[in-house]
């Protein structure tokens, strides 16, 4: 009978120890998972900040205008400048010549836009167009220096 009692006691002892180890392993796994979640959250936050900075850089220098027609013109002009920069980068003189028509159209549209500006928008427009023309001059210089 003592052997059965000692065997049962040993079995209970082993069961308690095994449960303790399982609980410790589960606790370690929970801690590891929590650390992984924190790392992922930090990476997501960093990525969100980088995206916000890139959006801010893209929008930087492009003011908001009260008139929707003026805003639409500015979007078209920004697209034109992006094409211009890409052509300068690729050094494609044929494509560069193709931009002349689009530039003429934008120039004609700018004259019509100027009469639609409110008092506050006039300063924004002037500052924007001055900065844009400086960018275009630098790009033109880069194109001629090749």
C-alpha positions as semicolon CSV with decimal commas, in nm:
position;residue;x (nm);y (nm);z (nm)
1;X;0,000;0,000;0,000
2;X;0,292;0,231;0,077
3;X;0,423;0,179;-0,275
4;X;0,088;0,280;-0,426
5;X;0,065;0,582;-0,197
6;X;0,424;0,687;-0,278
7;X;0,361;0,628;-0,651
8;X;0,044;0,844;-0,640
9;X;0,228;1,112;-0,442
10;X;0,512;1,113;-0,698
11;X;0,256;1,137;-0,980
12;X;0,086;1,435;-0,811
13;X;0,425;1,598;-0,754
14;X;0,522;1,555;-1,121
15;X;0,185;1,689;-1,234
16;X;0,223;2,003;-1,020
17;X;0,575;2,061;-1,152
18;X;0,463;2,009;-1,513
19;X;0,175;2,253;-1,473
20;X;0,412;2,508;-1,324
21;X;0,646;2,473;-1,623
22;X;0,355;2,503;-1,866
23;X;0,236;2,817;-1,686
24;X;0,586;2,964;-1,701
25;X;0,614;2,883;-2,073
26;X;0,275;3,038;-2,139
27;X;0,379;3,350;-1,949
28;X;0,704;3,371;-2,148
29;X;0,513;3,331;-2,473
30;X;0,273;3,609;-2,370
31;X;0,569;3,837;-2,291
32;X;0,732;3,758;-2,626
33;X;0,407;3,824;-2,810
34;X;0,365;4,155;-2,626
35;X;0,716;4,263;-2,723
36;X;0,652;4,168;-3,086
37;X;0,328;4,368;-3,087
38;X;0,508;4,670;-2,942
39;X;0,781;4,645;-3,207
40;X;0,525;4,625;-3,485
41;X;0,335;4,921;-3,339
42;X;0,656;5,126;-3,331
43;X;0,737;5,034;-3,691
44;X;0,386;5,126;-3,803
45;X;0,411;5,458;-3,623
46;X;0,749;5,532;-3,784
47;X;0,613;5,442;-4,127
48;X;0,311;5,667;-4,071
49;X;0,541;5,954;-3,975
50;X;0,751;5,901;-4,288
51;X;0,443;5,903;-4,507
52;X;0,318;6,219;-4,336
53;X;0,655;6,385;-4,398
54;X;0,652;6,285;-4,765
55;X;0,299;6,416;-4,808
56;X;0,399;6,740;-4,637
57;X;0,701;6,772;-4,867
58;X;0,484;6,710;-5,173
59;X;0,231;6,971;-5,065
60;X;0,493;7,216;-4,941
61;X;0,498;7,527;-5,155
62;X;0,156;7,463;-5,311
63;X;-0,093;7,697;-5,147
64;X;-0,467;7,647;-5,124
65;X;-0,674;7,898;-5,317
66;X;-1,032;8,009;-5,258
67;X;-1,122;7,967;-5,625
68;X;-1,155;7,605;-5,741
69;X;-1,049;7,701;-6,095
70;X;-0,722;7,841;-5,963
71;X;-0,663;7,526;-5,757
72;X;-0,725;7,311;-6,066
73;X;-0,475;7,521;-6,266
74;X;-0,212;7,476;-5,993
75;X;-0,261;7,098;-6,003
76;X;-0,211;7,099;-6,381
77;X;0,095;7,320;-6,346
78;X;0,244;7,089;-6,081
79;X;0,190;6,793;-6,315
80;X;0,359;6,989;-6,597
81;X;0,657;7,067;-6,375
82;X;0,684;6,700;-6,276
83;X;0,690;6,600;-6,645
84;X;0,946;6,872;-6,714
85;X;1,172;6,749;-6,433
86;X;1,141;6,390;-6,551
87;X;1,236;6,489;-6,906
88;X;1,535;6,688;-6,783
89;X;1,642;6,388;-6,579
90;X;1,608;6,153;-6,877
91;X;1,776;6,405;-7,112
92;X;1,517;6,336;-7,380
93;X;1,521;6,639;-7,613
94;X;1,236;6,502;-7,827
95;X;1,004;6,479;-7,528
96;X;1,124;6,820;-7,417
97;X;1,010;6,972;-7,746
98;X;0,671;6,805;-7,698
99;X;0,617;7,000;-7,377
100;X;0,612;7,332;-7,564
101;X;0,243;7,303;-7,653
102;X;0,143;7,218;-7,296
103;X;0,353;7,507;-7,166
104;X;0,184;7,749;-7,407
105;X;-0,160;7,631;-7,297
106;X;-0,068;7,675;-6,930
107;X;0,069;8,023;-7,002
108;X;-0,256;8,127;-7,171
109;X;-0,461;7,979;-6,886
110;X;-0,250;8,168;-6,631
111;X;-0,355;8,500;-6,782
112;X;-0,720;8,408;-6,736
113;X;-0,660;8,283;-6,382
114;X;-0,491;8,605;-6,273
115;X;-0,819;8,796;-6,306
116;X;-1,003;8,550;-6,081
117;X;-0,783;8,587;-5,774
118;X;-0,916;8,735;-5,450
119;X;-0,705;8,981;-5,253
120;X;-0,548;8,719;-5,025
121;X;-0,491;8,477;-5,311
122;X;-0,296;8,733;-5,516
123;X;0,001;8,713;-5,274
124;X;-0,018;8,333;-5,260
125;X;-0,030;8,321;-5,642
126;X;0,265;8,556;-5,681
127;X;0,477;8,366;-5,428
128;X;0,385;8,030;-5,582
129;X;0,457;8,137;-5,939
130;X;0,787;8,300;-5,837
131;X;0,902;7,982;-5,661
132;X;0,782;7,768;-5,952
133;X;0,962;7,979;-6,211
134;X;1,284;7,952;-6,008
135;X;1,247;7,572;-6,010
136;X;1,185;7,577;-6,385
137;X;1,493;7,797;-6,443
138;X;1,711;7,553;-6,249
139;X;1,573;7,265;-6,450
140;X;1,630;7,454;-6,775
141;X;1,989;7,526;-6,672
142;X;2,039;7,156;-6,596
143;X;1,904;7,072;-6,941
144;X;2,132;7,318;-7,123
145;X;2,443;7,213;-6,929
146;X;2,427;6,860;-7,067
